[in-house]
Amino acid sequence: MVILITGCSGFIGYHLAKEILKKNKKNKVIGIDNMNSYYDVELKKARKKKLQSLKNKKNFIFIKADIQNEKIINKIFSKYKFDLVYHLAAQAGVRFSISSPKQYIDSNILGFYNLLECVRKYKTKKFFFASSSSVYGSRKNNLFFKEEFDTDKPSSFYAATKKANEIMAYSYSSLYKINIIGLRFFTAYGPFGRPDMAYYKFTKKIINNEKIQLYNRGNHLRDFTYIDDVINSIILLEKNSNKIKSKFEIFNIGASKPTSLIKFLKIIEKKLGKKAKIQNVPLQKGDVIKTKASINKLKKITGYQPKIKIEDGLEKFIRWYTEFNK
């Protein structure tokens, strides 16, 4: 297969590209990324370098490109005639979406439209795209989030753009009979992770003897999902996509084991053998109190079971972090 991965130098995109290249030597992966400076570009370069150093590196082609550029995206689709697209490029970050909403319109709406148009125009067989658990908004009940829940009240502008993606994708799937799968990711973490995420910041600041800002006294619940489980979910969904009867579906990608942020922090402290310096701060605008993934739908189609316990996942991340930052 000829596969496109947008955001290939991002956290999930990098791990997905690596796994696809390792699993099947016949797959050709075209990875595109704009290498923007939302967070440390050196980390993105390191991910790209890793992909370019794999044994199967001849089957990986990197293109520096922005999904907002319609002409360039069309040119890439025209040249490679993709069988499968994993669209993982996006402007991430809940809090940043409040201060810089236009960047989310440009990347998450316009960029997403450009991908949908090319998938339609060049008759791509399958289109997977990244949505987010943030579309569920703030929920008062204690139920695990199911895909059929109402998602019309996002708590952040970032979440609103992800909800818009789902609606746009449904429209294209319905109009043009395109096979589309949306992936609602629940707080992915692990090696080569994003520096703007809590686990990364906590680890860095504890090591550097800096104060941690702990929002809502750490009472948030998050369905932390180790990156290997995330990637396994995606691979299994593609492999079992023939079992999906409709042209458009949404799946939660999570561990279904929510953990409080304070417990998460205590595990990091234990693994580092060092206590954090904590500054308690209020709940931030746009934040949700809890995320809890129901993964029954995913299990039914793929047989997926999350394998990595949070203690083990954080140990793997910390081992990578200390090695990477020597």
N, C-alpha and C positions, 0 to 999 in steps of 0.2 A: 504493500500500500504506500501511497504518497500522502504524507500527513503534514498538515500545517499546525504549528503551535504558536499562537500569539502570546506575547509576554514570556518568552522562553528563558529570559534571564531573571524572571521573577521567581518567587519562592516555589509555588506549586508548578509553574511552567517548567522550571529547571528539573525538578524531581520527576515530572511526567516524561519529559524528553529523555532523560537518562534511562528510565525504566523501559520505555518503548524501544530504545536503541539496544539495550542489553537483551531484551526478550526475543527479538526477531531480527536477524541480520538482513532480512529482505526488505524491511521497512526503510523508507527514505523519509527523514524528518527535515522539514524546512521550518526554522525557528526565526520569528521576527520579534524585535523589541526596540523601543525608542531610547532605551538606556537613560531615562530622565532622572532628575536629581531629587525626587521626592524623598528618597533616603539614599544612603551611601552608594555612590556609583561603583566604588571599588568592589563592593560585595557583588554587584551585578556582573562586573567584569570577571570576578573569580568564578561565578557560576558558569558563565559563558566559556571560560578557559577550561573548566572541568569537562564540559560537553565536547569541546574541541580536542580533548586529550584522550577520549574513550577509545578502546580498541576498534570500535565500529565507527570511528569518527568520519570516515569517507561517506557515510550515509547521513551525515548531519551538515546542513548548510545554514549558516547564520546570515541574516539580512537585517541591517539596522534600518528600521522603518517605523513610521508612526501610523497607526490605524486611522488617524484623522485625515491622512492624505489619500484621497479617493483615487487619484491617478496611479500612485505607487502600488496601492493594494490591488487595483485592477490589473496592473502589469504583472504582479506576482501570481495572481490567480490564473491569468492567461498563459503564463509560462509553464506552470507546474501541474495544472489540472488535478486538483486534490481529490482524493477519495474520502478523506475524513479531515474535519477541522475541529481543533480544540481551541476555543476562544477564551483565553485566560487574561489577556491584557485589559487593564482598567486603571482608572485613578482610584486608589484605595484610601481608606481612612475616614472614620466617622467625624472626628473633630475638625479635620482639615476641610471637610465639605461645608462646614458652617462658615469658615472664613474665606474660602475660595471656591464658591459654587460653580463658577464658569468653567473651571478645569474639568469638572464632572460632566457638564453638558458636552464639552468638546470631545472628551475621551469616551465616556460611558454611554452617551446618546448618539452623537454624530459618528464616532468610531464604530459603535455597535451596528448602526445602520449600514455603514460601508461594508462591513463583513456580511451582513444579511443579504445585501444586494449582490455581492460577488458570489455567495453561495447559491443564490437563485440563478444568476446569469450564467454561471459556469457549471451548474447542475451537480454540485457536490452531494454525495450520497448521504453523509451524516454530518450533523453540526452539533457539537457539545459546547455549552457556554457556562461561564462562572456566574452564578447568582450568589446570594448571601443569606445567612440566617437572620441578618438585620431586617429583612423584609417583614418578619413577624412582628416587629415593633415591641412595645412594652405590654406585657400580658399580665393581668391580675390573677388569673387562675394558676393552678400548679400543675397543669397538664403538660405532657410532652408534646412538642410542636409537631403537628401532622401537616403534610403537604396540602391537604384540603382546607386548612384553616384560612380564615379571612386575613388577607395581607394588605388591606387598603389604608392602613394607618401607620405608615413608617415614622420612626422617631427622628430620623436624620435625613438630610438631603442625599447623602450617599445611598441610603436604603431606598429612597424614592427613585433614584436612577436605576437601581437593580430591579426594582419592581417594574419600572418602565421597560427594561430589557425583556423581562418575562412576557409582558403584553405584546411588545413588538415581535418577539420570536413566535408567539402563538399565532399572531396575525399572518406572518410569512409562512408558517407551517400549514395553516389552514388554506390560504390562498393558492400556494404553489406546491402543496403536497411534499414538503421537505421534512425529512426525519430530523427532529430537533429534541435534544435533551438538555434541560437546565439543571445545574448542580448548585444546591444551596449549601455552601460550605459553613461548617461550624468551627470556628477558632482553630485553624490548623497551626501546629507548632512543630519544631524539630530543627535539626542541623540546617545551616544555610537559611535560617528563617529571617523574618523581617525585623529590622531594628526598632521599628515603631511599636511593636507588640509588647505586651506587659512582661512576658517571660524573658524576653531579650533584654529589656530595660532593667528589670529586677536583677538579673544575673550580672550585667555590666556594672550597675551601681553598687551592688554589694561588694563585688571584687575591688572597686575603686573607692570604697569607703564614702560613697555619696548617699544623700538622702533620697529615699523613695517616696514619691507622692502616691499615697494609697487612697484611691477614690472610694467613696461610700464606705469607708472603714474596712474595705475588703469583703463586703457582704454580697458583692456580685456573684452570680452563678454563671459559669461558662462551661459549655460542652467541649472541652479541650480535646482535639483529635490529632493524634500523632500523624506526621506526614506520610509514613509508609502505609497506614490504614487509609488515608485519603487517596493515595495513588492506587492502591489495590482496589478501592471502590470504583474508581474511574475505569480502570482496566477491565474489571468484571462486568461493568455496565455495558461497555462496548462489545465485549465478548458475548454477552447474553442479550444483546439488543433485539435479536430476532424474536425473543419472547414478549417484547413490548408491542401490544396490539395497536396502539394509537400512534399517530405521526408526531405528537407533541406530549412530552411528559416532564414533570419536575421531580427531582429526588433530593431528599436530605442526605448530606454526606457528613456524618458525625459519629461519635463514639457512644452516644446515649448514656453517658455517665457524667452528669454535671458536677462540677467541683467549685467550691467557693474560692474567690481570689485569695483570701487570707490563708486557706489551706494550701493552695498552690504555692504561695510565697514561702510557707513553712517547709514545704518539700525542697524548694530551691535552697533555703537556708541550711537544711540538713545535708543536702548533697555537697554544698560548698564548705560546710563546717564553719559557718560564719553568720552572725546575726545581722539583719538589716536595720538601718537607721530609717525610721518611718515618720513621715509627716502625713497625718490624716487630712484629707481634703473632701469637700462635698461631692455629691453626684454631679457629673458634668452634663451640660446640655447635649442632647442627642444620644446619650448612653441609655442602654436598656439594662434592667436589673438582672435578668436571667435569660439564658438560652438553653433549651433542652430538646435535643433531637429525638424524634421517633424515627427509627430506621427500619420499621417493619416492611415498608414498601420496597426498600432497597434489598432487604433480606429475601423477600419473596421472589424477586426476579433473579438475584445473583447468588444467594446463599451466604452473603457477606457476614463475617463476624469480626469486629475489631479485636486486634491481637495485643496491642501494646498498652500496658498499664501506665498510668500517668507518672508513677515513680521511675519506671524504666525509661519512658520517653524523655523525661527531664534529665536523667542521668546521661543519656545519649547526646542530648543537646549541649549540656554543660561540658562534656568531654570534647565535643566538636568546637565549642566556643573557646575553650582554653587553648586548644591546639591552633585554631585559626588566628587567634590574637596574640600569639607568642611574640 
